[in-house]
C-alpha cells in the first residue's frame, strides 16, 4: 500500500505541490488582513507587538494551509485513477482556488466595503441572505463547471491551469519564508518573561 | 524507656496526614477568627452617569436603588484610568498610573507594586481573584506573588481561546492573533479563509439554545469569548458560601462592557422612551461616531445595565440565603466608565469627561441598616486605605489614596482627584503625549498635550478644559479662558505633580 502511494500521483511531491497551491490564496488574504491590522496593533501597543501579531496570524494560517492541503490531498483519492499528476493538480487546484476565491470575496465585502452596511441591517432584510447566497453559490458552481470542462475537454485548458499553478507554487515558497519568520518571532516572544 | 519509632509506627502516623490536612481549615485561628470577609465585585465599563441611582433619567438600576438602602453610596467616585489596564491596576495597587506605570499592556507594572498592593496589604486573609476581562487578568498575573489563588479566566467562559493556553507568556498578542485569524463575529471577516467559518458555524450551533435568550448575541468579552453572566453569579455565590474564611476576593466581571448583548427581557426596553440627551461638540480625540449612532449605543448599553442590575440583585439574594452577608463587606464598583457623546466611542480615548471617568461605588458593611450618601469626590485608589482603616490597621506609606468618608472624619472636600494617562512613557523623561484630569471641589481640569497617537489634531498646542461641575454637570462650557487664575493654579498643581514624579524616576 505504502509502495503504491509512493509510486502514484498521491506522493509527497504531489501533496507538497498541492500544499503550495492551497497556501497561496490563504496567505494572500491573510497578509492583506495582517497589513490592515498592523497600524491598529502598533498604535495599541508597539511595533514589536505588531510583528508578534503577524507571527501568530501567519502561524495559524500555516496550520490551516497544512490541514486543508491534507484534506484536498485525501479527496484526490476519489478522482479517476487514470489521470496524471498534472491533471490531478489542475482539477483539485482550480476547484480549491474557486472556493477560496468565493470565500475571500464574501469576506472582503464585509471587511473592505466602502459603504458599511451593518450585519443586523442585512439580516433584517427579507430573504436577503438566501437570495445573495443562492446567487453566489450559482456563480461558484458555474465557475467550477467551466474550469473542469476546460481542463478535461481541452489540452490547452489543462496546460494553462498547470502553468498558472507552477507560478503560484513559486510564490508559495515566499510565503513559506514569511511563515518561518513568523514562527521565529513567536518562539522569541515566548522565550521572554513578561510578568 | 525511650521507645524507638518503628517503620510501622511511622506509616501509621503518616496515614493521619491527609486527615490533619482536611481538618486544618476548620481549626479556628485566633488571629483570623474575628476578621470579616471582603468581597470586591467589579463590573467592567460601568459608568456612574448611566446609573439611575445617581440620577440618570432612565431607570437603569431599580434593584440597586433598593439594595442601596443598606449601603454607603458614593456619588462622585472616579476610576483610576480611562480603560481596564490603568483602571484596574490603580484600584489594586492603591496608586495611580504615574506611579505603577502600567499605562497600557506594552508597559510592565513597576516591580515595587508586585509586592505592594491590595492583596499583599492583607496577608492574614485568603486572597483570591478572578477576571472575565483578559486585560484585567493580565494585571492580576503581575500580582500572583501576593495572591493565594488566581482562578483561571477560562473557567467562566464557554469557548476558551486555545492561543491563550498555548502561548501563556504572550497571552495578549497571541490572543489577538487568534481572534483576528479565526473570529468573524465583529466584521464578518477573518484572516482564515475556511477554518474561521467552520469555527463560527460550530460555535453558533453550540450556542443555539442561548441564542433565543440573547437577541443581539450571547454576551462575549471584547476578545469574542462567550459567557453567561448567570453562570458567573451562581459560581460567585457558591464560592462565598464554601470558601475558607476570612477571604479577600476580587471578582472582575465583564458586563456591561461592550458588546452590549442584553437578555431578551431588556432588549428594546428603552426604545422610543423619549429620552434624548443633547448633542455635544465633537472632541479632538473623536472616533467619528455620529450622534445618532451614539444614541443607539447608549440605548443598548442602558438595556445591558438592566441585566447587570437584575443579576446584582440575584447575587445579593443568594448571598443573603447563605447568611454570609452578616460577616462580609461588599464593595461594588467599576474600573472605568463609558461615553456616548462628542463622537467618542465607548472608552477608547482619555477624554476624561464624567461619563468615562466616574464610576459607581457602593460599600455594603455587614449589618448596615440605613443608606449613607457621600458626595465629596473620591478615587479608586482610596479603597486600599479604607479597607485597612475598616480593619483597624494602619494605611501603608506607599498608598496614594485617602481613607473614604465616613471612615475618615477629615475634610476631604478640596482634595485633588487625578487620572493620568500617557501614551508614550520613558523612565526619567517627562510625559510627551498625555491626558491628565484633576478634580478639585466643584471644578475639573482636563489637560491634553502631545503631537502623535491621536494628539495630531492639537498641532502642538496643549488643550486645557475647565468645568464647573456644580453649574455645568454636562461639561459643556469650557471656563479655562475665563477663569484663568483658577485654571492656571490647577494646571500648576498638575505640572508640579508631574515634576515631582519625574524627579522620582
Contacts between the chains, C-beta under 8 A, distances in Angstrom:
chain1	res1	chain2	res2	distance
A	25	B	193	6.6
A	26	B	192	7.5
A	26	B	193	5.3
A	26	B	194	7.8
A	29	B	191	7.0
A	29	B	193	5.5
A	30	B	181	7.5
A	30	B	191	4.4
A	30	B	192	7.3
A	30	B	193	7.8
A	33	B	180	6.7
A	33	B	189	7.2
A	33	B	190	7.3
A	33	B	191	4.1
A	34	B	191	6.5
A	37	B	180	5.9
A	41	B	173	7.9
A	41	B	176	6.9
A	43	B	453	6.7
A	44	B	104	7.7
A	44	B	105	7.9
A	45	B	104	6.7
A	45	B	105	5.7
A	45	B	106	3.8
A	45	B	173	7.7
A	46	B	106	4.9
A	49	B	106	6.5
A	49	B	172	7.9
A	49	B	173	5.2
A	52	B	170	6.6
A	52	B	173	4.3
A	52	B	174	7.8
A	52	B	177	7.5
A	53	B	173	5.5
A	53	B	176	5.5
A	53	B	177	5.1
A	53	B	180	7.3
A	55	B	177	7.5
A	56	B	163	6.8
A	56	B	167	7.4
A	56	B	173	6.7
A	56	B	174	5.2
A	56	B	176	7.7
A	56	B	177	2.7
A	56	B	178	6.8
A	56	B	181	7.5
A	57	B	177	5.0
A	57	B	180	6.3
A	57	B	181	5.1
A	57	B	191	5.2
A	59	B	177	7.7
A	60	B	177	6.6
A	60	B	178	6.7
A	60	B	181	4.3
A	60	B	182	6.9
A	60	B	191	7.4
A	60	B	192	6.6
A	61	B	181	6.7
A	61	B	191	6.3
A	61	B	192	6.5
A	64	B	192	5.4
A	64	B	193	7.6
A	64	B	194	6.8
A	64	B	195	4.9
A	67	B	195	7.4
A	68	B	194	6.3
A	100	B	193	5.5
A	100	B	194	7.5
A	103	B	193	4.9
A	103	B	194	6.4
A	103	B	197	6.9
A	104	B	193	5.9
A	106	B	188	8.0
A	107	B	184	7.6
A	107	B	188	6.9
A	107	B	189	3.9
A	107	B	190	7.1
A	107	B	193	7.2
A	108	B	189	7.2
A	109	B	188	7.8
A	110	B	184	7.9
A	110	B	187	5.4
A	110	B	188	3.2
A	110	B	189	4.6
A	111	B	187	5.6
A	111	B	188	7.3
A	111	B	189	3.6
A	119	B	188	6.1
A	186	B	167	7.2
A	186	B	170	7.8
A	186	B	174	7.8
A	189	B	167	7.8
A	189	B	169	7.4
A	189	B	170	4.6
A	189	B	173	7.1
A	190	B	167	5.7
A	190	B	169	5.0
A	190	B	170	5.6
A	192	B	169	7.2
A	193	B	169	6.8
A	194	B	108	7.0
A	194	B	141	7.9
A	194	B	169	6.0
A	194	B	170	7.2
A	195	B	141	4.9
A	195	B	142	5.5
A	195	B	144	7.3
